[in-house]
């Protein structure tokens, strides 16, 4: 898809270009991160490349990959997808080449599972065990913390070499970074726990390390939890403070995230009203100037356009709607939204 020279007749805001750091998107439709299972095995590389290429061909402005770990301690499951060395990097080049051949853009999501890992090697911030995965985790020492921080930076550097257009730091949904941010899972008494400043230190140091290792025009997107929906979660004041600090440190956009996997509040199923959580994203508009990306239960171009027209959100992240119909964007752009195979959650 080429950049629009005139407003789209059907959805002018949705198909308006958007600048994120040094990257220009042709439109404001982002394919959110989904783990398909194809990320985890080398022999599935051609399938995953074809999957991404089809969505790029379908016209989406930016594709965000399923989560890839920056270290073995962060694997989602044994032998899960990662980006930790040159061999991994060569595999990831297959994904970026496939997307760029279709004139698309793709960002790597870097995720550390923390206590959500389905492996016996997992590590986490505090002592609280995972209620949804077996295996007892190892509470992180200072040495492990610093290693993981560096691993995020190294993974980002490898992502750029692999041809990715940007990276996304997974800071929500109860994964490791979110585990540091919340008293719910962070009961540490050292400089990495306790006060708001201490609990935010881990993510702050990750952002700093990534920024040291990639050029300033290489975009960093932060997937930030703006509503944890768990006991002893972050306050909005803490969330706002973190967003502002992230912007100051060189994060180029915030892709908002809602809820933990263990939260009792449903966030993506059919019973959740469309756009039920957009207001959480909009609250950050008074805090930061970088682009804000809204997500969760936004599944039609009409509703996406309505949200964007309000002027508080800059892009829309859709995940499963792009599974249901990889040509979602092209159909909307051409005024054929009635032909979209709509995701019903």
Secondary structure per residue as TSV (DSSP state, phi and psi in degrees):
chain	resnum	aa	ss	phi	psi
A	1	X	-	360.0	137.8
A	2	X	-	-99.4	159.2
A	3	X	-	-62.0	143.9
A	4	X	-	-73.1	134.7
A	5	X	S	-96.1	-16.2
A	6	X	S	-141.7	155.6
A	7	X	-	-56.9	139.4
A	8	X	-	-64.3	137.1
A	9	X	S	-69.3	-22.7
A	10	X	S	-102.0	-43.9
A	11	X	-	-139.1	77.9
A	12	X	T	-60.9	-38.3
A	13	X	T	-76.5	-40.5
A	14	X	T	-62.4	-32.7
A	15	X	T	-108.5	33.0
A	16	X	S	-96.4	138.5
A	17	X	-	-60.8	155.0
A	18	X	E	-138.6	133.3
A	19	X	E	-97.3	123.4
A	20	X	E	-123.9	104.8
A	21	X	T	58.6	-129.1
A	22	X	T	-89.4	12.9
A	23	X	E	-113.2	131.5
A	24	X	E	-108.2	121.5
A	25	X	E	-92.6	141.7
A	26	X	S	-70.2	-25.7
A	27	X	S	-150.4	-179.3
A	28	X	S	-107.6	25.0
A	29	X	E	-102.2	118.1
A	30	X	E	-111.3	132.3
A	31	X	E	-85.4	112.2
A	32	X	-	-69.7	160.6
A	33	X	-	-65.3	132.0
A	34	X	-	-136.9	135.7
A	35	X	-	-91.0	113.3
A	36	X	-	-92.3	-16.8
A	37	X	S	96.8	-18.4
A	38	X	T	-77.7	-13.0
A	39	X	T	-70.6	-20.4
A	40	X	S	-92.9	-17.2
A	41	X	-	-124.2	132.2
A	42	X	G	-57.0	-37.4
A	43	X	G	-69.5	-11.6
A	44	X	G	-92.1	4.2
A	45	X	H	-54.5	-47.7
A	46	X	H	-61.9	-36.4
A	47	X	H	-66.0	-44.0
A	48	X	H	-67.9	-38.9
A	49	X	H	-61.4	-42.2
A	50	X	H	-66.6	-37.4
A	51	X	H	-61.9	-46.8
A	52	X	H	-66.4	-41.6
A	53	X	H	-61.6	-38.3
A	54	X	H	-64.5	-38.3
A	55	X	H	-70.9	-36.3
A	56	X	H	-64.2	-42.7
A	57	X	H	-63.5	-29.1
A	58	X	T	-76.2	-5.5
A	59	X	T	101.1	3.4
A	60	X	-	-64.9	142.6
A	61	X	S	-68.4	-39.9
A	62	X	E	-147.2	134.8
A	63	X	E	-103.3	131.6
A	64	X	E	-110.7	127.0
A	65	X	E	-67.7	166.2
A	66	X	E	-60.6	161.4
A	67	X	E	-70.5	134.2
A	68	X	E	-118.9	135.5
A	69	X	B	-78.2	146.7
A	70	X	S	-90.5	-7.7
A	71	X	S	-155.7	163.4
A	72	X	G	-66.0	-28.6
A	73	X	G	-69.1	-16.0
A	74	X	G	-101.7	5.8
A	75	X	-	-60.4	139.8
A	76	X	S	-69.6	-32.1
A	77	X	B	-156.6	167.8
A	78	X	T	-55.6	130.5
A	79	X	T	64.5	24.7
A	80	X	-	-70.4	168.8
A	81	X	-	-62.0	140.9
A	82	X	B	-150.5	169.1
A	83	X	-	-139.9	90.9
A	84	X	-	-127.2	-9.3
A	85	X	S	-154.0	179.2
A	86	X	H	-67.2	-33.6
A	87	X	H	-63.0	-44.6
A	88	X	H	-60.2	-41.7
A	89	X	H	-60.1	-40.1
A	90	X	H	-65.1	-35.4
A	91	X	H	-65.5	-43.6
A	92	X	H	-64.8	-26.6
A	93	X	H	-61.0	-28.5
A	94	X	H	-64.7	-35.2
A	95	X	H	-70.7	-46.8
A	96	X	H	-68.5	-37.2
A	97	X	H	-62.0	-42.5
A	98	X	H	-63.7	-40.8
A	99	X	H	-71.6	-43.2
A	100	X	H	-67.7	-28.1
A	101	X	H	-64.3	-22.8
A	102	X	T	-101.8	15.1
A	103	X	T	61.9	30.0
A	104	X	-	-100.2	177.1
A	105	X	-	-128.2	145.9
A	106	X	E	-141.6	137.7
A	107	X	E	-117.6	142.9
A	108	X	E	-88.3	128.2
A	109	X	E	-90.4	124.5
A	110	X	E	-99.4	121.6
A	111	X	-	-131.4	133.7
A	112	X	-	-113.1	121.4
A	113	X	-	-68.7	-29.4
A	114	X	G	59.5	-135.9
A	115	X	G	-71.8	-8.2
A	116	X	G	-82.2	-4.2
A	117	X	-	-66.0	141.3
A	118	X	B	-99.0	54.2
A	119	X	S	-143.1	156.6
A	120	X	T	-78.2	-3.4
A	121	X	T	-100.6	7.8
A	122	X	-	-71.8	151.9
A	123	X	E	-127.9	158.7
A	124	X	E	-152.3	169.9
A	125	X	S	-68.3	-49.5
A	126	X	S	-119.3	-159.0
A	127	X	S	-97.3	-15.2
A	128	X	-	-64.8	120.3
A	129	X	-	-74.2	160.3
A	130	X	-	-74.7	133.5
A	131	X	S	-85.4	-4.1
A	132	X	S	-120.8	-4.7
A	133	X	S	-136.7	145.7
A	134	X	-	-77.7	-173.9
A	135	X	S	73.9	130.1
A	136	X	-	-82.3	133.3
A	137	X	-	-86.2	160.8
A	138	X	E	-91.5	127.4
A	139	X	E	-70.9	133.4
A	140	X	-	-71.0	130.9
A	141	X	-	-84.0	170.3
A	142	X	H	-56.1	-40.8
A	143	X	H	-63.9	-44.0
A	144	X	H	-66.6	-41.8
A	145	X	H	-56.9	-48.2
A	146	X	H	-66.2	-35.6
A	147	X	H	-63.1	-44.8
A	148	X	H	-66.2	-40.3
A	149	X	H	-57.4	-48.0
A	150	X	H	-63.8	-33.9
A	151	X	H	-66.3	-33.8
A	152	X	H	-62.1	-44.8
A	153	X	H	-63.2	-42.4
A	154	X	H	-65.6	-39.5
A	155	X	H	-65.0	-39.9
A	156	X	H	-63.4	-41.1
A	157	X	H	-63.1	-42.0
A	158	X	H	-65.6	-36.1
A	159	X	H	-61.9	-42.2
A	160	X	H	-63.8	-42.3
A	161	X	H	-64.9	-29.7
A	162	X	T	-76.5	-9.4
A	163	X	T	101.6	6.2
A	164	X	-	-64.8	148.5
A	165	X	S	-85.6	-16.3
A	166	X	E	-169.4	172.2
A	167	X	E	-128.1	154.3
A	168	X	E	-121.5	127.9
A	169	X	E	-87.9	121.4
A	170	X	E	-80.5	106.4
A	171	X	E	-114.2	15.0
A	172	X	-	-129.3	-165.1
A	173	X	T	59.1	17.1
A	174	X	T	85.4	7.8
A	175	X	S	-77.0	-178.7
A	176	X	H	-50.1	-49.1
A	177	X	H	-60.1	-44.7
A	178	X	H	-62.7	-32.9
A	179	X	H	-65.7	-33.5
A	180	X	H	-72.0	-35.8
A	181	X	H	-71.4	-26.2
A	182	X	-	-107.6	134.3
A	183	X	T	-58.3	-24.3
A	184	X	T	-53.2	-36.8
A	185	X	T	-123.6	-6.7
A	186	X	-	-111.6	97.4
A	187	X	-	-109.8	26.8
A	188	X	-	-69.8	155.2
A	189	X	-	-117.6	7.9
A	190	X	S	-97.7	-160.4
A	191	X	T	-74.3	-3.5
A	192	X	T	-102.3	7.0
A	193	X	S	-149.6	170.5
A	194	X	S	98.4	-97.6
A	195	X	S	-71.0	163.6
A	196	X	H	-56.0	-46.6
A	197	X	H	-58.6	-43.1
A	198	X	H	-67.9	-41.8
A	199	X	H	-68.2	-27.9
A	200	X	H	-86.2	-10.6
A	201	X	H	-58.4	-40.8
A	202	X	H	-58.7	-50.7
A	203	X	H	-65.9	-40.7
A	204	X	H	-58.0	-44.4
A	205	X	H	-68.4	-33.0
A	206	X	H	-64.2	-47.0
A	207	X	H	-60.2	-44.6
A	208	X	H	-59.6	-44.2
A	209	X	H	-66.7	-40.8
A	210	X	H	-63.6	-44.7
A	211	X	H	-63.2	-30.1
A	212	X	H	-69.7	-26.1
A	213	X	H	-104.5	-6.0
A	214	X	S	-129.6	153.9
A	215	X	-	-62.8	156.2
A	216	X	T	-62.7	-28.4
A	217	X	T	-85.2	-1.1
A	218	X	S	-84.5	117.8
A	219	X	E	-71.7	137.4
A	220	X	E	-113.3	123.1
A	221	X	E	-107.0	136.5
A	222	X	E	-106.9	120.8
A	223	X	E	-85.3	98.5
A	224	X	E	-105.2	132.1
A	225	X	E	-71.0	121.9
A	226	X	E	-108.4	0.2
A	227	X	E	-162.3	108.3
A	228	X	-	-77.9	-35.7
A	229	X	-	59.3	33.0
A	230	X	S	-129.5	158.5
A	231	X	T	-61.2	138.2
A	232	X	T	59.0	40.8
A	233	X	-	-81.9	-175.0
A	234	X	-	-72.6	147.7
A	235	X	-	-81.4	161.4
A	236	X	H	-66.0	-33.4
A	237	X	H	-59.5	-39.5
A	238	X	H	-67.4	-41.0
A	239	X	H	-63.1	-44.1
A	240	X	H	-64.3	-42.4
A	241	X	H	-60.6	-43.0
A	242	X	H	-66.5	-41.2
A	243	X	H	-60.9	-44.5
A	244	X	H	-65.3	-40.9
A	245	X	H	-65.9	-39.7
A	246	X	H	-61.7	-42.8
A	247	X	H	-61.0	-44.6
A	248	X	H	-61.9	-30.7
A	249	X	T	-88.1	-1.8
A	250	X	T	109.0	13.9
A	251	X	-	-72.9	135.1
A	252	X	-	-98.7	-15.0
A	253	X	E	-163.3	153.9
A	254	X	E	-119.1	121.0
A	255	X	E	-100.3	109.0
A	256	X	E	-75.8	144.9
A	257	X	E	-126.1	144.8
A	258	X	E	-124.8	125.4
A	259	X	-	76.5	158.0
A	260	X	-	-100.7	162.5
A	261	X	T	-63.1	-28.1
A	262	X	T	-93.2	-1.2
A	263	X	-	-66.0	148.0
A	264	X	S	-86.8	-8.3
A	265	X	S	-88.2	119.5
A	266	X	-	-67.1	145.5
A	267	X	-	-128.2	-22.0
A	268	X	S	-131.3	-4.0
A	269	X	S	-80.7	169.7
A	270	X	T	-57.0	-32.2
A	271	X	T	-68.9	-15.2
A	272	X	S	-81.8	125.5
A	273	X	-	-59.3	150.1
A	274	X	T	-57.9	133.3
A	275	X	T	62.2	27.6
A	276	X	T	-60.7	-23.4
A	277	X	T	-113.0	8.7
A	278	X	H	-59.2	-34.4
A	279	X	H	-59.7	-29.6
A	280	X	H	-67.0	-39.2
A	281	X	H	-66.7	-44.4
A	282	X	H	-61.7	-29.3
A	283	X	G	-62.6	-25.4
A	284	X	G	-78.7	-10.1
A	285	X	G	-62.0	-30.4
A	286	X	G	-80.6	-4.9
A	287	X	T	-105.8	-40.7
A	288	X	-	-127.6	159.4
A	289	X	-	-106.0	-13.8
A	290	X	S	-70.9	160.4
A	291	X	E	-57.9	140.2
A	292	X	E	-112.8	134.6
A	293	X	E	-115.2	121.4
A	294	X	E	-92.4	150.3
A	295	X	-	-145.3	174.7
A	296	X	S	80.8	114.7
A	297	X	S	58.4	40.8
A	298	X	-	-116.7	108.5
A	299	X	-	-132.1	10.5
A	300	X	-	-133.4	150.9
A	301	X	H	-66.9	-29.8
A	302	X	H	-62.6	-45.5
A	303	X	H	-71.1	-37.7
A	304	X	H	-59.7	-43.9
A	305	X	H	-62.5	-41.9
A	306	X	H	-60.3	-43.2
A	307	X	H	-64.3	-44.3
A	308	X	H	-66.7	-35.5
A	309	X	H	-64.9	-23.0
A	310	X	T	-67.3	-19.7
A	311	X	T	83.5	4.4
A	312	X	S	-102.6	-13.6
A	313	X	-	-123.3	143.0
A	314	X	-	-104.4	-19.8
A	315	X	E	-154.9	164.5
A	316	X	E	-123.0	128.0
A	317	X	E	-99.1	125.2
A	318	X	E	-124.5	134.1
A	319	X	S	-107.9	-79.3
A	320	X	H	-61.6	-28.6
A	321	X	H	-57.2	-27.9
A	322	X	H	-83.3	-15.9
A	323	X	H	-75.8	-44.2
A	324	X	H	-64.5	-35.7
A	325	X	-	-150.5	101.4
A	326	X	T	-66.2	-17.6
A	327	X	T	-95.8	18.1
A	328	X	H	-48.2	-52.4
A	329	X	H	-65.6	-46.6
A	330	X	H	-62.5	-40.4
A	331	X	H	-64.3	-42.0
A	332	X	H	-65.9	-44.1
A	333	X	H	-61.1	-35.1
A	334	X	T	-88.0	4.6
A	335	X	T	76.6	25.4
A	336	X	-	-113.5	38.3
A	337	X	G	-63.8	-22.1
A	338	X	G	-68.7	-13.3
A	339	X	G	-94.3	-5.8
A	340	X	S	-68.0	133.5
A	341	X	-	-80.5	95.4
A	342	X	-	-74.8	131.3
A	343	X	-	-70.6	130.6
A	344	X	-	-102.4	4.4
A	345	X	-	75.7	360.0
